[in-house]
Amino acid sequence: MKTPNLAAFAAAGALTMLVSACASTLSPPPVAQPDPALLSIINSNVTNDCNPQTAAVLTGVGLPASNVRGVNYGIYRDEYRDKIVRWDAWVYLKDQPGSLVVTLDEDCRPIQIYAREGATLPGRR
């Protein structure tokens, strides 16, 4: 009779818990009807089909249009199919260092928003 490998079962259980914890913390960002002023500022900085969805996320988190200094997109491609798989909208703010990053999938559906390099999301410390 073969005895079960308890260390392997424990490692598999721990990995399952870790993946579950990570998956449960990543939830889509809040969205709202895009603020026309915010969409206008984004459009004046960069041309991208995802601009309305980016504006919807920024409106959803309460970012005022007057606080946007600039916007740019990072693009991620599947190197084997040469297909876009993700967009990152980098939003530079007037009142703080760093930027807010809105991640969108290949169809411009919002995935997440986070702050980088000293920036903070509106309403958070």
BELLIN-V840533 format. One record per pair of residues at least 24 apart in sequence whose ideal C-beta (glycine too) atoms are under 7 Angstrom apart, sorted by the first residue. I is the first residue (numbers start at 1). GAP is how many residues later the second one is. Records with the same first field share a line. If there is no record, write none. Layout:
I=GAP  GAP
//
This chain:
26=86
28=82  83
29=28  31  32  81  83  84
30=30  31
31=25  26  29  79
32=24  27  28
33=26
34=25
35=24  30
37=28
38=27  30
41=24  27
42=29
45=25  26
46=25  26  27
48=25
49=59
50=37  39  54  58
53=51  55  57
54=35  48  50
57=45  53  56
58=33  44
61=52  60  61
62=60  61
63=59
67=26  27  28
68=25
69=24  25
93=26
96=24
//
